[in-house]
């Protein structure tokens, strides 16, 4: 399924009703989605997530009253986009 991209639609919204994204769950979900796109296990990813993005900053960006928006970054050769609703989209970047 190389290059096909993947999307996690259900999101990783906070369970406390705040509408924020849960940081630990977000980090696990991003790693799982990228690993799925690359055809490996999350533990086998060649880069640590914290080298690519400050997951706490992403979580905090969506913890307020943001109605719409997304944050994108490159991680392990994949373009990762996290939307305000917690959905995650992953696609390989050129050259990988």
N, C-alpha and C positions, 0 to 999 in steps of 0.2 A: 504494500500500500504506500510505497515511497512517493513523497511529494503530494499526496492526496489531501493532506491537511486533516485536522480533527477538531472537533468542537465539543466541549462539555456544556450542554445547555442548562442543566439544572442548577448550576452555580454553587457557590460555597458561602451563602449568606449566614450571618451571625444568628445563632439560635436564641439570642436574648431579645429579639424584636427590635434591635437598634438599626437594622438594615445594613450594618457594617459587614465586611468580609472577615471571616475568622482566619488569622494569620497562619497558624499551624496547618489547618486544613488547606488553605490556599497554597502553601508551599508544597504540601504533599500532592495536591491536585495538579499543580503546574509540572512538577517532576514526573508524575504518572502520565500526563498527556504528552509531554516531550518524549519520554521513553517509548510510549506507544507509537508515536510518529517515527521514531528512529529504529523501532523494532528491537528494543532491548529492555532490560529491567531498570527501574529507577536507580538502583544502587550501582549500575554499570555506566551511568552517564559520565562523560569525560570531564565535566565542569561542575563545580558546586554552584547551586542556585544563587547563593549570596554574593558570588562574584559577578553575577549578571544584573541583579536587581535587589533593592532594599525592600523585602517583602513587607516589612512593618510600614514603610512609607506608602506602599500600595494599599494596604489595609486601612491606614489612617485616611488616605485620600478619599475613600469611599465610606467613611464612618459617619459623615455629616449628612446634610440634606441634599446631596447631589442627586439630581433627577436623571441626568444622562452623562455619559462620558466613558472613556476607556484609556488604558495605559498600555503601550506596546514596548517591547524590548526584545533583543536577540539573546537567545540562550541555547547553547550547544548547536549552533547553526540553524536554529529555528526562530521564526518570528512568532512571539507569544503576545497575545492581546487579552487583557483582562478587562471585562466590561463592568460598569457600575452595578449590574445585577449579579455579578459573580461568575458569569459565563466566561469560559476560557477557550480561545481559538489558537491552534498551533498549525503552522505550515513551515516547511523547509525553505530556507533562503537559497538564493542562487549559489552554485558552487559546492553544495553539499549533497 
